[in-house]
């Protein structure tokens, strides 16, 4: 019956987690859905048998989305699904198309990159490395199995596929490590901090630029690519500090590079966006992402529009391969450009949302901490300092009443007032020191500092209260009964001591005609009970020092913060009663059970 009772609640929990995953990755999910739709159209055009491959593509996309919560499991499953899909393609003799990575379908390519990225982002390296290695081996085996021995691949296509796969791997690992973040050092200069944070971007752009240089045959085009790609790479690294200016300058650099390539007659041929070099594509995407993340929305739109216009201008002006079939190839380039645009902007939007959420979380945590500190300080001031000041005022009033009849009693009261003032100053200094995290040198242990010996602390507190009220007619008789017999946790002892202290202060400050105060402290199996009652017949019209109205509130907060119960109100017949039940914790429960 227990299993059947849990089953209905577990299903909504899984659905809720899946909804959360989709809500956090809606941009990535939308991009994958678009790619899957395009893949479906291509498979339909390739024949009915090719549709058998589609379920494997859907599974790969789902694994890429779920990898954020289960990165290791989804990585291993992705490698298995890729291998199974390759075996199916080999059996049905399907000639797979590809975009950049030979014989690997676009959905498989994107999902594989996402699985590697998530592994290095969400898990430790000792888990991410085996996952990545298995995915790479599965990809290489899939390429070999899908192409077959009868298919001859040109050497330049093999080198292009190896280069594209290596770049994707470096990009995925670098991005994953970047998302993990690095701890800044206190002695870093702004430039060092930027380089430390941007090293994955620097590494990826350097690899792209190096491969662009070795692919250029002539020296002059290589120089143009080096200068243009270098400028764009530097702007991409500096983009977090200048999210508006860097994309604008990058757009100008792209347009100038295209015009220069046109003037020198240098042809450029790539797979993604026709004649636009991979370094330019990567740097442009990074500039778009950082502009979307850091720039104001309106300025980010203008920066992104400038980059898009410059890319379209470069695609039109830069000399490309003479074998391009421009009507169809242009549509392919525009589709890939749109996909890359959505990916870059979506990445920026995602990180912008993360930054806003982190800022709100930090702001809420700081505000809560400040509020907790203020409340703790208010309680300590009210319970400790107000206790001594109330005694001073009561003794001063008593001295005024007996000054004419008994001058010696008034003189003794003044001495007690001076002692109480000294104790108040000591308590105040100790309170300030505790807020600063240090105890004053040479400070003696006073009744305000609770220990685990609650009985001794209460006895010292009562002794001080009796001493403050000595030789005055208004001094009530205080009876203390303690039945503990065990060690009390310090937080519980402090709260119990403060409840008794504040109750005594309230009796002296608010109650009228108090002759007897009863204090009872005992323990049950799970709680420490504190009860303070007096026999006052009413209340002062004007309490000593006025009424701040926070005494009962502070006691209730102290008790409830420890998970206890608090009650205050009129006594059974006369007077006022305060009761608090404070939990002793699991340790004391276990001691009782023994």
N, C-alpha and C positions, 0 to 999 in steps of 0.2 A: 504493500500500500504506500510505503514511503517513496518508492520509485515512481509510481503513477502520480503521486502528488507533486513531485518535482518536475515531471515531464512537461506539463502545460506551461510552467513558468520559465523553463529553459528556452523554449521556442521563441517567445517574444524577446528574450535577451539576445539571441542570435540575430533576429531580425533587426533589433535596435543597433547592434554593433555593425551590421552590414549597412544600415542607413547612415550611421556615423561615418563609416569609411567612404561611402559614396558622396556624402556631403563635404568631406574634407578633400576629396579628389575629383570633384565634379568636372573640372576643366580637363584633367587627364582622361577621365571616363568619356567625356564628350569627344575628345580627339581620337581615342581608340574606337569609339562607335562610328565616327566618320570614316576611319581607315577600314574598319570591318565592312561597312557598306560598300566602299569602293572595291574591296577585295571580292565581295559577293558578285558585283557586276562583272568583274574581270573573269571570275570562275564560270559564271553563266555563259559568258562569251566563248570560253575555252571548251565547253562541252559538258554533258551531264555527269560524266565520270569524275571530273575535277571537283564537283561539289562535295565529294566524299572527304575532301581535305578540309572543308569549312568548319566542321565541329572542332577539329584540333585547333584551328585559329581562335575560335571563340573561347576554348579552354585556356589557351595561352593568354588571351586578354584578361580573362577573369583572374588567373593566377597573378598577373601583373598588378591588378587592383588589390587583391588580398595580401600581397607581399608586405604591405606596410604593417600588418599585424602579425603575420607569420612568415618572415623573410626566408628563413632557412628551409622550412617545409616547402614553401612555394618555389624556391629556387631549385631544389632537387626534383620536384614534380614538373617544373618547366623543362628541365633537361630530358626527363623521361618522355614527356609529351612531344617535344621536338624530335626525338629519335623515333617515336612511334609514327609521327606524321611523315617522317622521311621514308620509313619502311613502306607505308601506304602509297606514297608517291612513286616509289620504285616499283611496287607491284602493279599499279594501274598504268604505268608508263606515261606519267604526266610530265610534260616539259615545263617546269616552274619558271615563272618570270621573277625578276628581282629588281630592287632599287638600291644599288650600291654594294650589296653583299651577294655574291654569286649564289643563285639557286635558293636563297632564303627569302621567303615571302615577307612583305612589309610588316604585317602584324607580328610575325615571329621575331623580326628584327627589333621592333620597338619594344615588345614584351621582354625580350632577352636583355636589352639595355636597361630597362626598368628593373628587372630582377637583380642584375649586378649592382646597379646604383643603390637599390634598397638594401641589399645585403651589407654593403659597406657603410650605409647610413644608419641602419637600425640594429646591427649586431656587431659583435666583436670581430676583429680581424681573423682570429683563429677559426671562426665559423664562416666568415665571408670568403676567405681564400678557397676553401674546398668547394663551396657553392659555385664560385666563379670558374674554377678549374673544370668542374663537371660541365658547366654550361658551354665553355669554350670547346671542350672535347666533343660534346654533343653537336655543336655547330660545325666543327671541322668534319666529323663523321657524316653529318647530314649533307654537307656540300659534296663530299666524295660519293656518297650513295645516290644522291639525286642527279648528279651530272653523269655518272656512269663512265665506264672505260671507253664507250663508243663515241662520246661527245668530246670533240677537240676544242679546247679553250685557248684563245690567243694568249701569248705571254703577257701582253700589256693588260689584258682583262684579269689575269691571275694576280699580277702585281697590284692592280687597282683594287681588287677584292680584298687582298691581304692588307693593303694600306687602309682601306675603309674600315675593315674590321678592327684593326689596331687602334685607329682613331676613336672608334666607338667605344672600345674597351677602356682606353685612357680617359675619355670624356666621362664615361659612367663611373669609373673608380674615383676620378678626381672630384666629380660632383658629389658623390656619396661622402667622401672624406670632408669636403667643404661643408656639407650640411651638418656633419657632426660638430663642426666648430672647433676653434682653437682658443686656448686661454691666453689673453694678452698679458704681456709682461710690463711691469711698472716702469722699467727703464727704457722702453721702446720710444723712439721718435715717431711722429705721425707717419713718415714714409715707411719706417720699419714695421709699424703696426699694419699699414695697408698691404705691404708685401707679404707679411705673415698671414694675413687673412685671405689674400688673393692668389696665393701660390698655385692652387689648382687651375685657376684661369690662366695664369702665366704659363704653366706647363702645357696645357692643351693648345693654347695659341702658338707656342713655340714649335710644337710638333706639327701643327698645320702649316706654319710658315716654312718649316724645313722641307716638308713634303712638296709644297708648292714650288720651292726653289729647284729641287732636283728634277721636278717634272717639266720645267721650262728648258727648252733646247738652246735658245740663243741667250747671249749675255745681256743685251739691252732689255728684253722683256723681263728677265730675271731681276734686273736692277729695279725696274718699275714695280714688280710684284713685291720685292723686298722693302722698298720705301713705302709703298702704299699699305701693304700688310703690316709693316712695323708701326706706322702711324696709327692705324686702326687698332692694333693690339695694345699700344700704350694708352689710347683713349678708353678702350674697354677695361683696362686695369684701373684707370683713374675714375671710371664712371660712378662709383659709389660716392665720391667726394664732389663730383660735378655732374649730377644726373640730367641736367638740361643742356649745358654747354657741350658735354662730350658727344651726345648723339648728333647735335647740329654740326659740329666739326667733323664727325665721322661721315655724315651725309655728304659734306663738301669733299672729303677725301675720296669717297667712292666715285663721285662724279668726275673729279679731276683724274683719278686713275683710269676711268673708262675713256676719257678724252685722250689721255696720253697713249693708251694702248691703241686707240684708233689712229692717231697720228703716226705712230711708228709701224703700224700694220701688223701688230703681233696678235696671232690667233690664240684663243683660250677655249678650252673644251672641258667641261666638268659634267657630272651626272645630275646634280640637283637643280641648279638654276642656270643651265646653259653655259655662257662664257664667264660667269661670275666665279671667282676663285673660292675654294673652301675657306681660306683664311678670312676673306671678306664676309662670307656667310656666317662663320662662327662669331667673329667680332661684332657683326651687326646684330645677331641674336642676343649676345651678351649686353650690348648697349641698350637694346630694346627692353630686356628684362630689368636691368638696373634703373632705367628711366621710369618704367612702370612702377617699380618698387619704391623709389625714393622721391621722385619729382611730384609736385602738385598735379592733380589729374588733368587740368587743362593744358599745362605745359608738357606733360607726358604725351598727350595726344598730338600736339604739334611736333614734338621730337620724333615720335613714331612715324608720323606722316612724312616728315622730311627723309627719314631713312627708307621708307617704302618707295617714295618717288625717286630717290637716288638709285635704288636697286632696279626699278623698272627702266630708268634712263641707262644704267650700265648694261642691262640685259639687251637693250636695243642698240646701243652705240658700240659696245665692245665687239670686235670681230670674232665670230665663232666658227664652228666646223662648217665647211661647205656642204656636207652631206645632211645637214639639219633639214628635216621636213617641217618647216615653220608652222603651218597651221596646226598640225597635231602635236609637234614638240612644244610649241608655245603654250598650248593648253596644259601639257604635262608640267612644264616649268611653272606656270601660274598656280596649278594645283599644289605642287610641292612648296612653292613660295608661300601660299596661303596656309599650308599646314605648319611650316616653320614659323610663320608669323603668329599663329594661334598658340604654338608651343612656347615661344618667347614671351608673349604678352601674358599667357596663362601662368607661366612661371613667376613673372613679376607680380601678378595679382595675388598668387598664392603666398609668396613671401611677404607682400604688403599686409595681407590679412594676418599672417603669423606675427609680424612685427606689432601690429595694432593689438592683437590678443595678448602678446607678451607684455606690452606696455600697460594694458589694462590690468593684467594680473599683478605686475610689479606695483602699480599704483594702489591697487586694492590691498596688497600685502603690506605695503608701507603705511597706508592709512590705518589698517587694522592694528599694526604694531604700535603706531603712534597713539591710537585710541586706547590700546591695552596699557601702554606706559602711563598715559594720563590718568586712566582709571585706577591703576595701581598706586600712583603717586597720590591721587585724591584720597584713596582709602587709607593709606599710611598717614597722611597729614591729619585726616579726620580722627583716626583711631588713636594715634600715638601722641601727636602734639596737642590736639584738642583736649585729650585726657588730662595732661599736665596743666594746660591753661585754665581749664574748668576748675581744677583744684585750687589754682592760685586765686581765681575770682571768688570762689566760695570762702576761702580762708580770709581774703581781704574783707568781704562782707561781714564775716563773723567777728573780725578784729574791730570793725567799725561799731558793731553792736555792743561790745564789751569794753571799748576803750575807756569810757568815762568811769565805769564801775570797777574795772580791773585792769589798770595799765600794764601790769606785768603779763597778763594773758595776751594783750595786744602786742606787746614786745615779742613774746614767744611766737605769736602768729606771723609776725614780720620775718622772724628767722626761718620759719617753715616756708613762707612765701619765697624767700631767697633760695632755699634749697630746691623748692619746686621749679623755680626759674632756671636754676643750674641744670636740673634734670631735663627740663624741656629743651634747653640749648644742646645738651649732650645727645638727646634723642634726635633733634633736628640735624645735627652734624652726622650722626650715624645713618640717618635716613638718606642724606645727600651722598654719603660715601657708598651706601649700598646701591644707589641709583647709578653711581659711577663705576661700580664693580670692585670697590676696594674698601677695606675697613680702616678707620683712622688709627694711626700709630698710637699705642698706649691706651686705647679705648678699653674701658672695662665692660664686662658683660652686664647688661642691665635687663630689667624685666621685659623690655620691649622686644628683645631678641629671643625668639622661641627656640627651645631645644626639644629633644625627644623626651626629656624628663618634665612632662606637663605638670605633674603635681608640685614640683619645686617652683616652676615658673608661676603657677597660680598662687602659691603661698607668698612668693615675693611680691606679686602684684597686690594681693590683699593687704600685706604688711605696709606697702607704700600707701595704699588708700586709707588705711587706719591711721598712719602717721600724719597724713595730710589733714585728717579730720580730728586729730587729738585736741582735747581741751576746748571743744566747741560744743555748744548745746545741740546744734543741728546735726552732729555727726551720727549716722546710723550705725547700728550694730551689724557687722558682716559675719555671717557664718559660712564656712567652706566645708563641704563634704565631698571627698574624692575617693572613688573606688575604681581603680584602673587595673593595677597588677600586671601590666605588660608595657612593652615599648611602643610608643605611638609614633607613626611617621611624622617627620618634621612639618610638612605642609599641613597635616591635620592638626598637629599641636599648635601651630601658629594661628590657624583659623579659629580654633577653640579659644585660645588666649585672647584674640582680638574680639571675639563675641562677648566674652566675660568683661573685658576692658571697656568696650563700648556700652555694654549694659550698665555697668557701674557709672559711667559718665552720664548716661541718660537719666539714671535714677537721681543723681545729684543735681543735674541741670534742669530737668523737666518736672520731676515728681515733687509733690508738696506733702510735708509732714511725714517723711519716711523715717521710721525707727528701726526697721529690720530688713535686711537683704539676705536672701538665702541663695547660695550657689551650690548646685549639685552637678557633679561630673561623674559619669559611670560609663561602662562599656557593655555592649551585648556581643553576640557572636560576630556581627558584621559591622556595627556602627559604634561611634563614640557619641554619647548624648550629653549635651550641655544645657542646663536650665538655670536661669537667673530670675528670681521673683522678688518683688518688694511689696511693702504694705502701704504704699502711699495712698492718700485719700483723694487726690486730684492732681492737677497740673498747675504750674506757675503760669500766670497770665503773660509774663514776659520772661522767658528762659534766660539763663545766664549767657550773655554774649549773643543773644538772638538765636533763632532756630534756622540752621542751614537746610534741614530737611533731608540730609543724606546719611544719617546714622543707620537707620533701618535698611536703607537701600544698599549701603556698603556692606552691612552684615549679610544680607541676602545674597549679594553678588559673590562674596567670599565663599559662602556655603555651597551655592549652586555651581560655582566653578569646579568644585571637587565632586560634584554629583550628589550632594547631600540635600536635605530638606530643612526649611527654616520656617518658623512660625513666631509671631509676636502679636500680643494683644492683651486685653484686660485679664486679670487673674480670676480665679474661681469666685472669690468673694470681694476682695479689695485689691488695690495695687495693679501692678503690671508684670507680665510674664514674657520671657524670651526663651525659646527653645530651638536648638539646632541639633540635627542628626548628621554626623559626618562619617562617610564610609571609610573603613579601615584598610580596604584593599585585599587582594587575593592572598598576600603573604600571611596576613593575620588569620584569614579564614582557614588556611592550611594548618597554621599552628593550633587553631582551635580543634581541628579535626583530629589532630594527633592526641 
